[in-house]
Amino acid sequence: MKKHIINGVLVFALMATAGCSSSNNAASNGSANQPPATTEPALKTGYGFDQWQQGPLGDVFYEFDSSDLSPEAQQQLKDNASWLESNPQKGTTIEGHCDSRGTSEYNIALGERRSASAKEYLVRLGIASSRLETVSYGEERPFATGENDEAWAKNRRAHFVVK
């Protein structure tokens, strides 16, 4: 009898915890640090979504097979530079990410180019290079694991982790 009560309490606790973890603060607070909107609510999620670091620096998104900065990406980097200027004791790691198309080797190199392009732009805006580290994860840490345009667009990014 005692075992059934304990099992019931455990099941209830697990259900309550699962219900709490389904909310997405990034989507509800209107922050600029959100991935592009999707019209596919059942999209499976991967590393990035589950561990989306809500923070003061917004991500930069790229077109397919590109490390060029769009006008939107440049504006986000200007916003990031403004925050970094206001917080001179902070630095950031810029993570380069890719979608799942292409070889692992190619995507690591493309992720490096993406993180480097974001860093170079921030340096041109006056942020000291010593405050900016880069790393490439290629396709290894997807934000969204779907195999469609919406998922791929979310994965082509430079993600900023404040340190």
C-alpha positions in Angstrom: 0.0 0.0 0.0 2.8 2.4 0.9 4.5 1.7 -2.4 1.3 2.6 -4.3 1.1 5.9 -2.5 4.7 6.7 -3.2 4.3 5.8 -6.9 1.2 8.0 -7.1 3.0 10.9 -5.6 5.9 10.5 -8.0 3.6 10.3 -11.0 1.8 13.5 -9.8 5.1 15.3 -9.3 6.4 14.3 -12.7 3.1 15.4 -14.4 3.3 18.8 -12.5 6.9 19.3 -13.5 6.2 18.4 -17.2 3.4 20.9 -17.2 5.6 23.7 -15.9 8.4 23.1 -18.3 6.2 23.5 -21.4 6.0 27.3 -21.3 8.5 29.2 -23.4 9.6 32.4 -21.7 11.4 33.6 -24.8 8.2 33.6 -26.8 6.1 35.2 -24.0 8.2 38.1 -23.1 8.6 39.7 -26.6 12.4 39.7 -26.4 14.5 40.3 -29.5 16.4 37.1 -28.6 13.8 34.9 -30.2 14.2 32.6 -33.2 12.1 33.5 -36.3 8.4 32.7 -35.9 7.2 29.4 -37.1 3.7 28.4 -38.3 4.4 24.8 -37.4 3.5 24.4 -33.7 4.4 20.7 -33.5 8.0 21.3 -34.6 10.4 19.0 -32.8 13.0 20.8 -31.0 16.7 20.2 -30.4 19.6 21.5 -28.3 19.1 25.1 -28.9 15.4 25.3 -28.2 15.6 23.3 -25.0 18.6 25.3 -23.8 17.7 28.6 -25.4 19.6 31.1 -23.3 17.3 34.1 -22.8 19.7 37.0 -22.3 20.5 40.5 -23.3 22.1 39.7 -26.7 19.9 38.7 -29.6 20.8 36.1 -32.2 21.7 36.8 -35.8 20.2 34.7 -38.5 21.7 33.9 -41.9 20.5 32.9 -45.4 21.2 29.4 -46.7 25.0 28.8 -47.3 25.9 32.3 -46.3 27.8 34.2 -43.7 26.8 37.6 -45.1 25.0 39.9 -42.7 21.6 41.1 -43.7 20.3 44.5 -42.7 18.3 42.8 -39.9 21.4 41.0 -38.7 23.4 44.3 -38.8 20.7 46.0 -36.7 20.7 43.2 -34.1 24.5 43.4 -33.9 24.2 47.2 -33.3 21.8 46.5 -30.5 24.2 43.9 -29.1 27.1 46.3 -29.4 25.1 49.0 -27.5 24.5 46.5 -24.6 28.2 45.5 -24.6 29.2 49.2 -24.5 26.9 49.6 -21.5 28.4 46.5 -19.8 32.2 46.8 -20.3 32.9 44.1 -17.7 31.0 41.5 -19.8 32.1 39.5 -22.9 30.4 37.0 -25.1 31.0 33.8 -26.9 29.6 33.9 -30.4 28.5 30.4 -31.5 28.2 29.7 -35.2 25.4 27.3 -36.1 24.1 25.8 -39.4 21.2 23.8 -40.6 21.5 20.0 -41.3 22.2 20.3 -45.0 25.8 19.8 -46.1 28.6 17.7 -44.6 29.7 18.1 -41.0 33.1 19.5 -42.1 31.5 22.0 -44.4 29.0 23.1 -41.7 31.8 23.5 -39.1 33.6 25.8 -41.5 30.4 27.7 -42.3 29.7 28.1 -38.6 33.2 29.5 -38.2 32.5 32.1 -40.9 29.2 33.1 -39.3 30.6 33.6 -35.9 33.6 35.4 -37.4 31.4 37.8 -39.5 29.4 38.7 -36.4 32.6 39.3 -34.4 34.2 41.4 -37.1 31.1 43.6 -37.3 31.1 44.1 -33.5 34.8 45.0 -33.6 34.1 47.6 -36.4 31.4 49.0 -34.0 34.0 49.5 -31.3 33.8 46.4 -29.2 37.2 45.1 -28.1 38.1 41.9 -29.8 39.4 40.5 -26.5 35.8 40.5 -25.2 34.6 38.3 -28.1 35.3 34.6 -28.5 34.0 32.5 -31.4 33.2 28.9 -31.7 31.5 26.8 -34.4 29.1 24.0 -33.7 28.1 23.5 -37.3 24.9 21.4 -37.4 25.6 19.7 -34.0 23.4 21.9 -31.8 20.2 22.6 -33.8 17.6 25.0 -32.5 14.9 23.1 -34.3 15.2 19.5 -35.5 12.6 19.6 -38.3 13.7 19.0 -41.9 11.9 22.0 -43.4 12.4 25.6 -44.3 11.2 26.9 -40.9 13.5 24.6 -38.9 16.5 25.3 -41.2 16.0 29.1 -40.9 16.2 28.8 -37.1 19.4 26.8 -37.2 21.3 29.2 -39.4 22.4 31.6 -36.7 25.1 33.2 -34.5 24.1 32.7 -30.9 25.5 34.9 -28.2 26.3 33.6 -24.7 27.2 36.3 -22.2 30.2 35.5 -20.0 
